[in-house]
Structure formats: structure tokens, C-alpha cells
Amino acid sequence: DTAWGGGLGDNGHFLFIGPIDQTSAFWSVSYLSETPCEPKHVGTMSEAKIEQVLLGAEQRLRPFGEPIPTLFKETLHSSIAVKQRQRHGAHHESWFSDFYR
């Protein structure tokens, strides 16, 4: 088994997608921010917060078009998390989730 994936970047926003099998993939959205988000573990967010995270990710990557909106629409909500920030000069935020289709 070989782990691989691909990325798209534009204007300080980055999407990484890595397939898990024929119908699912891991995805991660990263962006630069002066204001860090509070990390949230899988299973600790309300449905409203999950929708907010997905909407934010979709808005950041809107210039790429399909299949990005479908990726977020089909995401398994119970897999959403907000990752601990990593410092790279400015604050670097990441959101990540598994995508099941």
C-alpha cells in the first residue's frame, strides 16, 4: 500500500486530499490567520459548529469549484475536527476530516 494525495493552493488557502479507498478520502484545509481557532477533537462539536466549519472551508476554496463543494457536502460530520495550530510565522490554521461517499 502506498499513501499519496494531492493539493490545491490559492491566496493563502490550501486543500490536501488523500484517498483512503475507492469511495472515501481524507481531506485537510489549511490557511493563514492572525486569529487562531480553538482546537476541537472529533465528536466534540455541535452540529451547528460543524456546519460553520464546513461552510468556512467551502468559502475559502470556492475559486476551485467542483468537486470541492461536493466533497464538503458528503463529509461524514462525525469525523470533523479543528486541528491544533502550527506556527509558521503568521498563525497557520488547519481543519481536517474524513470524506465518505
Secondary structure, DSSP 4 states (H G I P E B T S, - for coil): -----EEEEETTEEEEEEE-SSSEEEEEEEEEESSPPPPB-TT-S-HHHHHHHHHHHHHHTGGG-TTHHHHHHTB-GGG-EEEEEEESSSEEEEEEEEEE-
